[in-house]
Amino acid sequence: FFPSTYTSEQMRREILEILKSWRNSNWI
């Protein structure tokens, strides 16, 4: 799902962005 070159910090940041966008689109 994530590129293996990602660091844990980059992965965490990506997850936070995904969660934020998901929340914004579903919990208006």
N, CA, C and O atoms as a MOPAC input file, in Angstrom:
PM7 MOZYME 1SCF
protein

 N      0.84700 1    -1.19100 1     0.00000 1
 C      0.00000 1     0.00000 1     0.00000 1
 C      0.88900 1     1.25000 1     0.00000 1
 O      0.69600 1     2.14400 1    -0.82400 1
 N      1.85500 1     1.31800 1     0.91200 1
 C      2.81000 1     2.42800 1     0.90200 1
 C      4.11400 1     1.98900 1     0.23800 1
 O      4.49500 1     0.82200 1     0.32900 1
 N      4.79600 1     2.91900 1    -0.42800 1
 C      6.12300 1     2.59800 1    -0.97700 1
 C      7.08300 1     2.18900 1     0.13500 1
 O      7.03800 1     2.75200 1     1.22900 1
 N      7.92600 1     1.24100 1    -0.12500 1
 C      8.83700 1     0.75000 1     0.90800 1
 C      9.91300 1     1.76600 1     1.25600 1
 O     10.62500 1     1.61500 1     2.24800 1
 N     10.02700 1     2.81400 1     0.42300 1
 C     11.04600 1     3.82700 1     0.67300 1
 C     10.58600 1     4.84200 1     1.70500 1
 O     11.37200 1     5.67000 1     2.16500 1
 N      9.30500 1     4.77500 1     2.06800 1
 C      8.79000 1     5.71000 1     3.06100 1
 C      9.44500 1     5.47900 1     4.41700 1
 O      9.70100 1     4.34400 1     4.82000 1
 N      9.71000 1     6.58100 1     5.10700 1
 C     10.09800 1     6.46500 1     6.50600 1
 C      8.82800 1     6.43100 1     7.33500 1
 O      7.74600 1     6.73900 1     6.83300 1
 N      8.95200 1     6.06100 1     8.59100 1
 C      7.76800 1     6.00000 1     9.44600 1
 C      7.14400 1     7.37600 1     9.61200 1
 O      5.92500 1     7.49700 1     9.73100 1
 N      7.96800 1     8.40600 1     9.62100 1
 C      7.43700 1     9.76100 1     9.76900 1
 C      6.64400 1    10.17500 1     8.54300 1
 O      5.57300 1    10.77000 1     8.66600 1
 N      7.15700 1     9.86800 1     7.36700 1
 C      6.43100 1    10.18500 1     6.13300 1
 C      5.12000 1     9.40500 1     6.07200 1
 O      4.08900 1     9.93500 1     5.66000 1
 N      5.17300 1     8.16100 1     6.48000 1
 C      3.98700 1     7.32100 1     6.45000 1
 C      2.93200 1     7.85700 1     7.40500 1
 O      1.74800 1     7.91600 1     7.07300 1
 N      3.37900 1     8.24700 1     8.60000 1
 C      2.45100 1     8.80100 1     9.57600 1
 C      1.81400 1    10.07700 1     9.05400 1
 O      0.61900 1    10.30700 1     9.23800 1
 N      2.62400 1    10.90800 1     8.39800 1
 C      2.10200 1    12.16500 1     7.85000 1
 C      1.06600 1    11.87800 1     6.76500 1
 O      0.02900 1    12.53900 1     6.70300 1
 N      1.34300 1    10.90600 1     5.92200 1
 C      0.39200 1    10.51900 1     4.88100 1
 C     -0.91500 1    10.02600 1     5.48200 1
 O     -1.99500 1    10.39000 1     5.01600 1
 N     -0.81800 1     9.20700 1     6.50900 1
 C     -2.01400 1     8.68200 1     7.16500 1
 C     -2.82500 1     9.80700 1     7.77500 1
 O     -4.05200 1     9.81000 1     7.68200 1
 N     -2.15000 1    10.76200 1     8.39800 1
 C     -2.85700 1    11.89700 1     8.98700 1
 C     -3.57500 1    12.70400 1     7.92200 1
 O     -4.70500 1    13.14400 1     8.13500 1
 N     -2.94100 1    12.90100 1     6.78900 1
 C     -3.57400 1    13.64500 1     5.69500 1
 C     -4.78900 1    12.89400 1     5.15800 1
 O     -5.82600 1    13.49600 1     4.87900 1
 N     -4.65500 1    11.59000 1     5.01700 1
 C     -5.76500 1    10.77000 1     4.53200 1
 C     -6.93400 1    10.81500 1     5.50900 1
 O     -8.08700 1    10.97100 1     5.10600 1
 N     -6.62600 1    10.67800 1     6.78800 1
 C     -7.68700 1    10.73000 1     7.79100 1
 C     -8.35900 1    12.08500 1     7.81700 1
 O     -9.57700 1    12.17900 1     7.96500 1
 N     -7.56700 1    13.13200 1     7.67400 1
 C     -8.12400 1    14.47900 1     7.70400 1
 C     -9.04100 1    14.70700 1     6.51100 1
 O    -10.13100 1    15.26000 1     6.66200 1
 N     -8.61600 1    14.29100 1     5.34400 1
 C     -9.43900 1    14.48200 1     4.15100 1
 C    -10.69200 1    13.60500 1     4.20900 1
 O    -11.76500 1    14.01000 1     3.76300 1
 N    -10.54200 1    12.39500 1     4.76800 1
 C    -11.69300 1    11.51000 1     4.90900 1
 C    -12.70800 1    12.11000 1     5.86700 1
 O    -13.90900 1    12.09700 1     5.59800 1
 N    -12.22700 1    12.63200 1     6.97800 1
 C    -13.10000 1    13.27900 1     7.95500 1
 C    -13.81300 1    14.45900 1     7.34000 1
 O    -15.02000 1    14.62200 1     7.52300 1
 N    -13.08700 1    15.28000 1     6.61500 1
 C    -13.67800 1    16.47700 1     6.01800 1
 C    -14.75200 1    16.11700 1     4.99700 1
 O    -15.75600 1    16.81900 1     4.87900 1
 N    -14.55000 1    15.04300 1     4.27100 1
 C    -15.50300 1    14.68800 1     3.22300 1
 C    -16.72400 1    13.95000 1     3.77100 1
 O    -17.78100 1    13.94000 1     3.13900 1
 N    -16.58000 1    13.33300 1     4.94700 1
 C    -17.68100 1    12.52600 1     5.46600 1
 C    -18.38400 1    13.13300 1     6.67000 1
 O    -19.54700 1    12.82200 1     6.92900 1
 N    -17.69800 1    13.99000 1     7.40400 1
 C    -18.26700 1    14.52600 1     8.63800 1
 C    -18.50900 1    16.01800 1     8.55600 1
 O    -18.23100 1    16.74800 1     9.50800 1
 N    -19.01700 1    16.47100 1     7.44300 1
 C    -19.34500 1    17.88800 1     7.32200 1
 C    -20.57900 1    18.16500 1     8.18200 1
 O    -21.04800 1    19.30200 1     8.24100 1

